[in-house]
Amino acid sequence: MWRDLRLLAGDIGLVAAKDLRIEWRARTTLGQVVPFALLVLVLFGFALNANRPTLELATPGLLWMTVLFVTVVAVQRSVAVESTDGAGRMLLLSGMAPAAAFGGKALAVAVQLLAVAVVLLPGVVLLYGAEFESLLLAVVTSIAATAGLAAAGSLLGAVVAGVRAHQTVLPILLLPVVAPVLIAATRAFEDALGTAAVNGWSWVGLLAGFTAANVALGAVAYGPLMEEA
Amino acid sequence: MSAVRLEGAVVLLGRFPALAGADFAVDSGEVVLVRGPNGAGKSTMLHLCAGLLPLSEGRGEVLGSDLGSDRAAVRRRVGLLGHDTALYGELSAVENLDLWARASRVDAVGVPGALRRLGVPERLWAFPSARLSAGQRRRVALAAIVVRRPELWLLDEPHAGLDSEGRELVSGLMSKAAAAGAAVVLASHEPGPADDLATRTVTMAGGTVRADAA
């Protein structure tokens, strides 16, 4: 059993490293997604008339809305990597466990989302004047939320991979499904920023549950979905 | 030993029967050429034999595994060259083959040898695959199959896009694979180098096998 788990972990690492290497070479996350995310933050600021008190109150929601937009872009890229020139067939024919392929793809998306979050956190401090009361809660929330977004996104990315108009279908499917992440991460950040009297850690628990459910679902469903694509 | 056995195989792509009751058999050590016009069902049959498409009706067995119940076992033991190269464009030839070997649990030591066998110049090994010429990409894709040493080679238009040296290399590769006991199935829609290689030719039209001649 330990040997199987070790092999599974090795394959997850192999696929994640592959996707991250491809992203690093293509410079999509650094060159396009991060500037896009910062631009969204700035535009939210303009839309709210750069009103400091309003921005401070709205910071958690605006931050996680931005991460949600980034998730759509990251998942679309993740799907495109496998569909271009039939590359995904390599994983399918390799005999690798579909759960490992799913885990690797989701892990790579999570790392990218976390990297974007690392840029956005100082962004909201600078642009919106946000101040963290609990940085630990903010960091744990970011990890749990990006993991949940990546798991749900990778699963739905596989669902739409075989659909002709998958680029437009993905946001329609993904955004409602990840609404609980938006709500939970926003509430937890309200606690981390001290803008609302809520127990952020209980919302982190919800994020962990959401992530676990999507990881389990993805591990089971990814094989048939890969074959369909 | 039987490598492929299809009886009345039906494959639906959506609601369209791309294979409409095909009977087809290949033994180990054979090189079978599947000939037919565009849309005859050649590529669909190769994908079915690779375990990539589900069998809707009929029976199918590849390398002793049932296509209805154990396609995953089939996929681990075949090599498929399709119209696309199945390479990651941002990764180099070596990185693609190394990934392929590690994912397939095959020793990656064979990667440089496979690239040399396919005549891919060493100076191109570190180039992103997307920046290679179509012919070089095709050679790298074939090298990926060599690394894996499959028991069944499924090659769709394997000579397409290759220069004369490349065509000879590929022909030699298939002959050696068959001599080593592997079964080779290659699909082609027009006369060419594949004709000389084949020990048997099967003609397809309309999703069925129309003729089978040695």
Interface residues (C-beta under 8 A of the other chain):
Chain A: D11 L14 V15 K18 R21 I22 R25 A26 V81 T84 D85 G86 A87 G88 R89 M90 L91 L92 L93 S94 G95 M96 G223 E227
Chain B: A50 L52 P54 R71 A72 R75 R76 V78 G79 L80 G82 H83 D84 T85 A86 L87 Y88 G89 E90 L91 E95 N96 L99 W100 R102 A103 S104 R105 P128 A144
